Amino acid sequence: MSAPGSSLYAPHRRARRLLGPIFGVACFVATLTGVVVLSVVLGAVIAAALRRPGAEPWYAIGSNTRSLLELLWGLATKSQSSDPTLAGFRAGIAGSMWLLGLVAVFAIPIGVGAAVFLEEYAPPGLLRRIIQTNIANLAGVPSIVYGILGLALFVRAFGMKELAMGRTLLAGGLTLSLLVLPVIVIATQEALRTVPNSLRQAALALGATRWQMVRDHILPAALPGILTGTILGLSRAIGETAPLLMVGAAGSIGVLPRSPFDRYTVLPVEIYNYAKNPKIQFQTVTAGGILILLVLLLTMNATAIVIRNRYGRPGRG
């Protein structure tokens, strides 16, 4: 006699055996399609970067590698210019690094603190659900909306000139902080939820206060997930263009920023400006700038993966 309830699953076994491999193949094809498309795009960018007089043919791998590295180094150390042989992204890289530091200073403490409050302190109820829903909705708001908000709130201060920051690095950093804040909050919450409740109960049973429990046990256990989500949020910020155009990132500037109150430009804006130039020589400059930005993004993503793999393994000491 079959066990109670087994008849509910028996008719679906053949369908599961048939659909399981089909679903696996579909997932593999989807993954392969994404990899192929990204590889083609990256190859096209590299080919555009090497398409200049005197470049080696595509099959000269060693020569092209040295040529590409020399090109990227030259673009990273030169400033903006109307001459494609003298053009570079030094000011944009410096501005992007400044913004990255400001976003880290503003967004990480606020985002992690908000997540800790919602997960460890806020009692379940209507208010918590409303806040959680709004955070989830803000994570999907288009970036241009944050640019309009930053223009009104930080650059112009709603018409109050005494409080207006103007088109400065500080205004851009605060705008990008608002942009990535929901991402950091959600990532931190997910990391905190992976910590087993038994760890919380054990800490409280031994006499620790709630803050001691969070500081000494919960946050260290959730740190790999928090760092991974934070780095991914920062990598989104460094590639944004639309909100920075709204809050006043300069299209052409040759002076490196020295303080948060200076004018600035960023790497995506410089890439956009070079791409609009009708001279065909600027295609190489634009492609080189795209590769520099990709290197920065891939470095940050690789750092997140290393942190997750190194500190997220069981039994780490």
C-alpha positions in Angstrom: 0.0 0.0 0.0 1.4 3.3 -1.0 2.2 6.0 1.6 -0.4 8.7 2.1 0.1 11.6 -0.3 2.5 9.7 -2.6 -0.1 9.6 -5.3 0.1 13.3 -5.6 3.6 13.2 -6.8 3.7 9.9 -8.8 1.9 11.2 -11.9 4.6 14.0 -12.2 7.7 11.9 -12.0 7.9 11.2 -15.8 7.3 14.9 -16.5 10.0 15.9 -14.1 12.5 13.5 -15.7 11.7 14.9 -19.1 11.5 18.6 -18.2 14.6 18.6 -15.9 17.2 18.1 -18.7 15.3 20.5 -21.0 15.4 23.2 -18.3 19.1 22.6 -17.7 19.8 22.9 -21.5 17.7 26.1 -21.7 19.7 27.6 -18.8 23.0 26.6 -20.4 21.9 28.1 -23.7 20.9 31.4 -22.0 24.2 31.6 -20.2 26.2 30.8 -23.3 24.3 33.4 -25.3 25.1 36.1 -22.7 28.8 35.1 -22.7 29.0 35.1 -26.5 27.3 38.5 -26.8 29.5 40.1 -24.1 32.6 38.5 -25.7 31.6 40.0 -29.1 31.0 43.4 -27.6 34.4 43.3 -25.7 36.2 42.1 -28.9 34.6 45.0 -30.9 35.8 47.5 -28.3 39.3 46.1 -28.2 39.4 46.0 -32.0 38.3 49.7 -32.1 41.0 50.6 -29.6 43.7 49.0 -31.8 42.3 50.4 -35.1 44.9 53.1 -35.7 47.9 53.7 -38.0 50.8 51.4 -37.2 48.8 48.8 -35.3 49.7 45.2 -35.6 47.4 42.7 -37.3 44.9 40.9 -35.1 46.9 37.6 -35.0 50.0 39.3 -33.5 48.8 38.6 -30.0 51.9 39.6 -28.1 52.4 42.9 -30.0 48.8 43.8 -29.7 48.8 43.1 -26.0 51.8 45.4 -25.5 50.2 48.0 -27.8 46.9 47.9 -25.9 48.5 48.3 -22.5 50.6 51.2 -23.8 47.4 52.8 -25.2 45.5 52.4 -21.9 48.4 53.7 -19.9 48.7 56.7 -22.2 45.0 57.5 -22.0 45.0 57.2 -18.2 47.9 59.7 -17.8 46.7 62.3 -20.4 44.1 65.1 -19.9 41.3 66.1 -22.2 42.3 67.6 -25.5 40.8 68.3 -29.0 43.8 66.5 -30.5 43.2 62.7 -30.4 46.9 62.0 -30.0 47.0 64.1 -26.8 43.5 63.2 -25.4 43.1 61.1 -22.2 41.0 60.5 -19.2 43.2 61.6 -16.3 40.7 64.1 -14.9 37.8 61.7 -15.4 39.6 58.9 -13.5 40.5 61.3 -10.7 36.9 62.5 -10.5 35.5 59.0 -10.5 37.9 58.0 -7.6 36.8 61.0 -5.6 33.2 60.2 -6.1 33.8 56.6 -5.2 35.4 57.7 -1.9 32.6 60.1 -1.1 29.9 57.5 -1.8 31.7 55.0 0.4 31.9 57.5 3.2 28.2 58.5 3.0 26.3 55.4 1.7 28.0 52.5 3.5 27.5 53.6 7.2 24.0 54.7 6.5 23.0 51.7 4.4 24.5 49.1 6.8 23.0 50.9 9.8 19.6 51.1 8.3 19.7 47.3 7.5 20.8 46.4 11.0 18.0 48.5 12.5 15.4 46.9 10.2 16.6 43.4 10.8 17.7 43.4 14.4 15.8 46.2 16.2 12.6 47.2 14.3 9.6 45.3 15.6 7.4 43.5 13.0 4.5 45.6 12.0 2.9 48.0 9.5 5.7 50.7 9.7 8.4 48.1 9.0 6.6 46.7 6.0 6.0 50.3 4.7 9.7 51.1 5.0 10.8 47.8 3.5 8.4 48.3 0.5 9.7 51.8 -0.1 13.3 50.6 0.0 12.6 47.9 -2.5 10.8 50.4 -4.8 13.6 52.9 -4.6 16.1 50.2 -5.8 14.2 50.1 -9.1 13.9 53.9 -9.7 15.7 55.1 -12.9 18.9 56.8 -12.1 17.9 60.0 -13.9 15.2 60.5 -11.2 18.0 60.6 -8.6 19.8 63.1 -10.8 16.8 65.4 -10.7 16.5 65.0 -7.0 20.2 65.8 -6.5 19.9 68.9 -8.7 17.0 70.2 -6.6 18.2 69.1 -3.2 22.0 69.4 -3.2 22.9 71.7 -6.2 20.2 74.3 -5.8 18.9 73.5 -2.2 15.3 74.3 -3.4 16.4 77.9 -4.1 18.2 78.6 -0.8 21.5 79.9 -2.0 23.1 79.7 1.5 22.6 75.9 1.6 23.3 75.2 -2.1 26.4 73.2 -2.8 26.6 74.1 -6.5 28.0 71.8 -9.2 30.7 70.3 -6.9 32.0 66.8 -6.1 30.1 66.8 -2.8 26.8 67.3 -4.6 27.6 64.5 -7.0 28.8 62.2 -4.2 25.6 62.7 -2.2 23.4 62.1 -5.3 25.2 58.8 -6.1 24.9 57.9 -2.4 21.1 58.1 -2.6 21.3 56.0 -5.8 23.2 53.1 -4.3 21.7 53.3 -0.7 18.7 51.0 -1.4 21.1 48.4 -3.0 23.4 48.5 0.0 20.4 48.2 2.4 18.9 45.2 0.6 22.3 43.4 0.2 23.1 43.9 3.9 19.6 42.7 5.0 20.1 39.5 2.9 23.5 39.0 4.5 22.1 39.4 8.0 19.3 36.9 7.3 21.8 34.2 6.4 23.1 34.3 10.0 21.3 31.5 12.0 19.0 32.6 14.8 20.8 30.1 17.1 23.8 32.5 17.1 21.6 35.3 18.3 19.9 33.2 21.0 23.3 31.8 22.2 24.7 35.3 22.6 21.7 36.6 24.4 21.6 33.5 26.6 25.1 34.2 27.8 24.2 37.7 28.9 25.2 39.8 25.9 23.1 42.9 25.2 21.5 43.3 21.8 24.1 45.7 20.6 26.9 43.4 21.8 25.3 40.5 20.0 25.1 42.5 16.7 28.6 44.0 17.0 30.5 40.9 18.1 28.6 38.1 16.5 26.1 39.0 13.8 28.1 41.6 11.8 31.3 39.5 11.7 29.3 36.5 10.5 27.5 38.6 7.8 30.5 40.6 6.8 31.3 38.7 3.5 27.8 39.3 2.2 27.8 42.9 3.4 31.2 43.6 1.7 30.1 41.9 -1.5 26.8 43.9 -1.8 28.6 47.1 -0.9 31.3 46.6 -3.6 28.6 45.8 -6.2 26.7 48.9 -5.2 29.9 51.0 -5.6 30.6 49.5 -9.0 27.1 50.6 -10.1 27.9 54.1 -8.9 31.2 54.4 -10.8 29.5 53.6 -14.1 26.6 56.1 -13.8 26.3 59.0 -16.2 22.8 60.4 -16.3 22.5 61.6 -12.7 26.0 63.2 -12.8 25.1 65.1 -16.0 22.1 66.5 -14.1 24.1 67.6 -11.1 26.8 69.3 -13.1 29.6 67.0 -14.0 31.7 69.1 -16.4 32.0 68.0 -20.0 35.5 69.3 -20.4 37.9 70.1 -17.5 41.6 69.7 -17.3 42.3 70.5 -13.6 42.2 67.7 -11.2 39.9 68.1 -8.2 41.6 68.8 -4.9 38.7 69.0 -2.5 35.0 67.9 -2.4 34.0 71.5 -3.2 35.8 71.6 -6.6 34.3 71.2 -10.1 34.8 67.8 -11.6 34.3 65.4 -14.4 34.0 61.6 -14.4 35.1 58.8 -16.7 31.7 57.9 -18.2 31.0 61.6 -19.1 34.4 61.9 -20.8 33.7 58.7 -22.7 30.4 60.2 -23.8 31.9 63.5 -24.9 34.7 61.7 -26.9 32.1 59.4 -28.6 30.2 62.5 -29.9 33.3 63.8 -31.6 33.0 63.4 -35.4 36.7 62.7 -35.9 37.3 59.1 -36.6 40.5 59.1 -34.5 38.5 59.6 -31.4 36.9 56.2 -31.8 40.2 54.8 -30.5 40.2 57.2 -27.6 36.5 56.3 -26.8 37.2 52.5 -27.0 40.2 53.0 -24.7 38.1 54.8 -22.2 35.5 52.1 -22.2 38.3 49.5 -21.6 39.6 51.5 -18.6 36.1 51.7 -17.2 35.6 47.9 -17.7 38.9 47.3 -16.0 37.8 49.3 -12.9 34.4 47.5 -12.8 35.9 44.1 -13.3 38.4 44.8 -10.6 35.7 45.7 -8.1 33.6 42.7 -9.0 36.6 40.4 -8.7 37.3 41.9 -5.3 33.8 41.1 -4.2 34.1 37.5 -5.5 37.4 37.0 -3.7 36.0 38.4 -0.4 32.9 36.1 -0.7 35.0 33.0 -1.5 37.7 33.7 1.1 35.7 34.8 4.1 32.4 33.0 3.3 33.8 29.5 3.6 32.6 27.3 6.5 35.1 26.9 9.4 37.1 30.0 8.7 39.2 31.2 11.5 
